[in-house]
Amino acid sequence: MKSARTNAPSPVAAGDWPPGLPLDTERLVLRPFRESDFADVHEYASDPEVTRHLRWGPSAAQETLSFLRHAIAGVRTADTSQFHLAVVERKSARVRGGLSLLERAPGLVEIGYCFARPVWGLGYATEAVRSAVRFAGVRFPGADLFGLVTPGNPASERVLLRAGFTPALDASPYATWMTGVCSTARVFRQRSRPPA
Ligand SMILES: CC(C)(COP(=O)(O)OP(=O)(O)OC[C@H]1O[C@@H](n2cnc3c(N)ncnc32)[C@H](O)[C@@H]1OP(=O)(O)O)[C@@H](O)C(=O)NCCC(=O)NCCS
């Protein structure tokens, strides 16, 4: 059974992030990245098991740093079409994963995520994706929200299904992003809706 939500403050400093962030869930906080996240991020970004189903990685240290700088710059320039979020585990205050919402074209938003291996199977991805879907409903109302799942990644498929995605009947609108390991991916999608 999941632990009761604590009233502990989010393990993040008050910051200059866009409206609606950070996202608070029972066990996690989703907030913009910081350069000081490097060690935690590099731990999972350099793990070939974590990046096996992703279009990037495993990353060298310089690639992790470049990613962090790119993600942080997006927030500083108030680019509201690209959200790269650190997933912070409340109890350890460590970044244990990353989740991105990227507006690929007007009204077409891709969700992607990955987590450090030691926290797989705890339900964190489901918790984070559900929260991101709610945020997308506010930030990208009416958008086509999609995720790509490579063959052999049933855990990710399960996460998306539980977060309200369904298999796309026609993959052609997403073909531009079905590259590399994602060339044979299944597409899961849902219409982004403001919370009721
Ligand atoms: C895929 C990933 C995000 C899942 O994260 P997670 O926090 O372990 O996910 P959750 O615990 O929320 O849920 C995983 C679900 O998949 C199930 N699952 C795990 N491995 C499975 C497998 N081999 N076959 C079928 N189901 C599986 C789990 O049982 C769980 O479902 P349940 O709670 O109904 O039992 C994580 O493994 C990861 O980061 N992988 C590497 C990066 C990646 O693949 N990202 C997604 C790209 S599309």
The ligand as an SDF file (V2000), in Angstrom:
LIG
                    3D

 48 50  0  0  0  0  0  0  0  0999 V2000
    9.6240    2.0300  -18.2750 C   0  0  0  0  0  0  0  0  0  0  0  0
    9.8840    2.7100  -16.9310 C   0  0  0  0  0  0  0  0  0  0  0  0
    9.7220    4.1950  -17.0980 C   0  0  0  0  0  0  0  0  0  0  0  0
    8.8560    2.1840  -15.9300 C   0  0  0  0  0  0  0  0  0  0  0  0
    9.0780    2.8660  -14.7040 O   0  0  0  0  0  0  0  0  0  0  0  0
    8.5150    2.3050  -13.3320 P   0  0  0  0  0  0  0  0  0  0  0  0
    8.5880    3.3960  -12.3220 O   0  0  0  0  0  0  0  0  0  0  0  0
    9.1850    1.0350  -13.0200 O   0  0  0  0  0  0  0  0  0  0  0  0
    7.0180    2.0350  -13.7290 O   0  0  0  0  0  0  0  0  0  0  0  0
    5.8210    1.7130  -12.7460 P   0  0  0  0  0  0  0  0  0  0  0  0
    6.3590    1.0410  -11.5190 O   0  0  0  0  0  0  0  0  0  0  0  0
    4.9960    2.9480  -12.5760 O   0  0  0  0  0  0  0  0  0  0  0  0
    4.9360    0.7150  -13.5960 O   0  0  0  0  0  0  0  0  0  0  0  0
    5.5300   -0.3140  -14.3350 C   0  0  0  0  0  0  0  0  0  0  0  0
    4.4530   -1.3320  -14.6550 C   0  0  0  0  0  0  0  0  0  0  0  0
    4.9480   -2.2100  -15.6390 O   0  0  0  0  0  0  0  0  0  0  0  0
    4.9380   -3.5220  -15.1370 C   0  0  0  0  0  0  0  0  0  0  0  0
    6.0850   -4.2360  -15.6880 N   0  0  0  0  0  0  0  0  0  0  0  0
    7.3820   -4.0870  -15.3570 C   0  0  0  0  0  0  0  0  0  0  0  0
    8.1210   -4.9260  -16.0860 N   0  0  0  0  0  0  0  0  0  0  0  0
    7.2500   -5.6120  -16.8780 C   0  0  0  0  0  0  0  0  0  0  0  0
    7.3890   -6.6290  -17.8440 C   0  0  0  0  0  0  0  0  0  0  0  0
    8.5910   -7.1320  -18.1600 N   0  0  0  0  0  0  0  0  0  0  0  0
    6.2940   -7.1060  -18.4640 N   0  0  0  0  0  0  0  0  0  0  0  0
    5.0720   -6.6070  -18.1650 C   0  0  0  0  0  0  0  0  0  0  0  0
    4.8670   -5.6290  -17.2560 N   0  0  0  0  0  0  0  0  0  0  0  0
    5.9530   -5.1480  -16.6260 C   0  0  0  0  0  0  0  0  0  0  0  0
    5.0050   -3.3810  -13.6460 C   0  0  0  0  0  0  0  0  0  0  0  0
    4.5390   -4.5310  -13.0030 O   0  0  0  0  0  0  0  0  0  0  0  0
    4.1160   -2.1800  -13.4610 C   0  0  0  0  0  0  0  0  0  0  0  0
    2.7650   -2.5010  -13.5800 O   0  0  0  0  0  0  0  0  0  0  0  0
    1.8520   -2.8570  -12.3050 P   0  0  0  0  0  0  0  0  0  0  0  0
    2.0840   -1.7880  -11.2850 O   0  0  0  0  0  0  0  0  0  0  0  0
    0.4820   -2.8970  -12.8380 O   0  0  0  0  0  0  0  0  0  0  0  0
    2.3350   -4.1640  -11.8110 O   0  0  0  0  0  0  0  0  0  0  0  0
   11.2910    2.3940  -16.3760 C   0  0  0  0  0  0  0  0  0  0  0  0
   11.4740    1.0120  -16.3910 O   0  0  0  0  0  0  0  0  0  0  0  0
   12.3960    3.0530  -17.1540 C   0  0  0  0  0  0  0  0  0  0  0  0
   12.8160    4.1500  -16.8430 O   0  0  0  0  0  0  0  0  0  0  0  0
   12.9000    2.3550  -18.2070 N   0  0  0  0  0  0  0  0  0  0  0  0
   13.9600    2.8840  -19.0290 C   0  0  0  0  0  0  0  0  0  0  0  0
   13.5270    4.1000  -19.8520 C   0  0  0  0  0  0  0  0  0  0  0  0
   12.2910    3.8310  -20.6720 C   0  0  0  0  0  0  0  0  0  0  0  0
   12.1050    2.7450  -21.1840 O   0  0  0  0  0  0  0  0  0  0  0  0
   11.4510    4.8460  -20.7790 N   0  0  0  0  0  0  0  0  0  0  0  0
   10.2140    4.7790  -21.5150 C   0  0  0  0  0  0  0  0  0  0  0  0
   10.4450    5.0480  -22.9510 C   0  0  0  0  0  0  0  0  0  0  0  0
    8.9120    4.8420  -23.8510 S   0  0  0  0  0  0  0  0  0  0  0  0
  1  2  1  0
  2  3  1  0
  2  4  1  0
  2 36  1  0
  4  5  1  0
  5  6  1  0
  6  7  2  0
  6  8  1  0
  6  9  1  0
  9 10  1  0
 10 11  2  0
 10 12  1  0
 10 13  1  0
 13 14  1  0
 14 15  1  0
 15 16  1  0
 15 30  1  0
 16 17  1  0
 17 18  1  0
 17 28  1  0
 18 19  1  0
 18 27  1  0
 19 20  2  0
 20 21  1  0
 21 22  1  0
 21 27  2  0
 22 23  1  0
 22 24  2  0
 24 25  1  0
 25 26  2  0
 26 27  1  0
 28 29  1  0
 28 30  1  0
 30 31  1  0
 31 32  1  0
 32 33  2  0
 32 34  1  0
 32 35  1  0
 36 37  1  0
 36 38  1  0
 38 39  2  0
 38 40  1  0
 40 41  1  0
 41 42  1  0
 42 43  1  0
 43 44  2  0
 43 45  1  0
 45 46  1  0
 46 47  1  0
 47 48  1  0
M  END
$$$$
